[in-house]
Amino acid sequence: MKNSRVLVFIPVLAIILCGCILVALAQSPHQPPPYWAFAIDPNSGSSTPTKEDTTPKRVPGSHASYTLAEIDDMFRVPDWYPEEHPAMPEIVAHGRKPDVYACGYCHLPNGLGRPENASIAGLAAGYIARQLDDFKTGVRKSSEPRHLPAAVMAKIGSRASDAEVKAAAQYFSQLKRKPWIRVVETATVPKTHVAGWMLVASTPVGTEPIGERVIEMPENLERTELRDDTSGFVAYVPVGSLQRGKMLVTTGDGGKTTACAKCHGPGLRGAGNIPSIAGRSPSYVVRQMFDIQSGARAGVLSRTMKPMVEKLSMDDMVAIAAYLASLRP
């Protein structure tokens, strides 16, 4: 009789355990990093030789000219519009060889950056310095180990001197943010692929359903590749995401998160060392929410953010990022 009870109990226990595991998986916020936010360049590390083009390149409204070799040099920032910003410190304009790249190369002289990195214009100098220290100490990483821009920041954070960090932080903190991303709600988007750590339109030209994604790409790919810091980006977002995002951002949606203005200030334009989040790259915003949720980003300020994002689904993150990107910086 006892044996029969045991035999009945074992399959029942197995069913209960399986059910618990399935529920746990269904409730778990952890999921693979979305490829469209953590865009991995398939040609990274490729040594395929290319034909040298020494033709001077130009962009509209600038008197400057650079060759492609000069534009690709991460120790020399293509400064198309020097009259539009203060003089760049040496660490911003040229970096320090062999491995501290020029800050203005990736973040651009105007500090507005691109989808694969951060817009740091106007952030508090103390906040910028803290983030570099977080990269240095390893408490700020990427959920996707192959995401080279984050790895580069970790290297720079560990090798830049205190004086260089201070100079760069002070420079970017002086810059004014401006509208940089055009947000479009749509059901279909151009087919894209990853090149240069961001999404670009594929050829032949085609379209596909957007699904639950943000497709952020250059308004003018040629000018973006020339690192023209007056040529911005367009972000295609799912229909209805702006309204959904506004509810999450402004009310917290019944406890799913917290109204963002409580920390990020009026208009979500920052408060002291709390960064502005209005008008930011939606690809970047999704990466940061995902990294904080996964624990890859775990500095002091990120730990404060952890309860705000731990209940968010990917659809929620898309909606929040879409709404924030649509706001005036």
C-alpha angles and dihedrals in degrees: 000000000000091000092053090053090051091049091051092044096053098061090042090053090048091052091049092049093048090049092051091050092050092049091048091051092047091051096042113110092206117104137146114293109265108253093219092059097037094043109189116203106230090205095055110135093013114148096193106144118238129202109264114246112199095173111126110247125215137188130206116280096012130107092201127099132194136179119235089253090057092046091051093050107106090198093060120055116215097234103193096167110030091163091064097067141030119274109288117239115240093257091054097044101038110003117207124285138266101027114350101092122207108275091218092058095072100021092040125230090278092051094234095119129189135273093273094058140023135288101230101168111129097007115139112269090232092054093050091049091049092053092052089051090050089053089048095051094042098243089115113059138138125264085222109061091198093060098112099192090064091046090051091052090051090053093047091046091055096046107035114098123238089251092052092049091049093049094049093045093050092048096051093041089062094056123100120231120228137181106293106156128058111207120210125183110216143151094219131042138186114274108256143186134194119266126157091005094298139080118269132177116273126228131260088046115246142150136230138178113284095221113180096330142107112229106199117179141154120283087218114017095193093055092043091053088052087054093241103175094204094062111085139184143266121222118201112204134181119275110266095020094112093057092043091047093049090055093050094045098044103035107018089234099261098316100321087117138340129269103269096220091069088077107011095054136229112340087005088272096135137263119231109305091354104099128237112251102181115112095009127149107275091214089056093045092052091049092053095047089047093048093049092047092049093045095243089118106049110151122135095273092042091054087056089053095047096087089049094058106028094092096045121114121211089258088056091050091050091051094047093047092047093051094045091049090053093059124094109256 
